[in-house]
């Protein structure tokens, strides 16, 4: 499923550049994650990089956007234009 940033966000700016899919952007008050672009880093890394770098642990699964690992991988491949190089 997609991830979401909760109200504990302190706008520290470390999550946005960590996202390989450019799914994170500054919202009106806090950073937001675009569920259409979030793949939880499937296809890129073993764990979501935004979660890894977040100093306040404000990134949670978004239950309104459930997706399987296979669906997340298919989305990552589509976002990469059909081919995906993994580290």
N, C-alpha and C positions, 0 to 999 in steps of 0.2 A: 504494500500500500504506500501511498505517498506519505511524506512527512509534513509536519506543520510546526511552526514556531509559536510558542505560547507567550503569555503576557509577562513572563519572567525575563524576556529579552531585554538586554541593556544596550543594544545597538553598538556592539563592539566592533563590528565590521569584519570579523574573521571568517564567518561562514560563507559569505558571497563568493569570494575568490576560490574557496575550496571546492565548490560545486562544479563537477565536470560537465554538467548539462545546462549551466546558466539558468537554473530554476529558481535561484534566490535573488530577490531584489528588495530595495528599501520600500516599505509600505508607508502609509500615512503616519503611523506611530512607531511601528517596529518592522523588522524584516519579515518578508512573507515568502512562502514557497509555492511556486506554480505547480499544481498537481499534474498538469499535462506534460511537464518537463522533468518531474522528479522520478528517478528510478531507484532511489535509495543506494545509488552508486553501483547497482548491479550491472555487470559488464565492464566496470572500470576498477572497482576496489572491493575488498572483502567486507567492508563495513561503510556505512554512510560517513563521508568525510566531514560533513557539517556537524554531525554528532561528535565525531572525534575531536574537532577543534573548539567546540563550544565550551566556554569557561563557566557558564551558569546552568548548563544542562536544561535548556529550554526548548529542545526539539523532540517532539513526540510523534508516534505513528498517527496518521489521520484516519480515523475509522470511517469517515465519509467517502474515502477513496480506496476501497480494498482491491488489491491486486496480488496475484501469485508471483513467485520468482520468475516463472516463465513469461508472464505478461510484462513484468518489469524489464526483462532482458529484451523482449520483442520491441518494447518502447525505446530502449536505449539504442538498439540497432536502427530503428526508424529515425530517431533523432540524429544519429551519426550518418545518415544518408545511405543506409543499407549495408555498411561494413563497419565493424567495430574492432579496433585494436585494443587488446587488453594488456596490462602491464605484466 
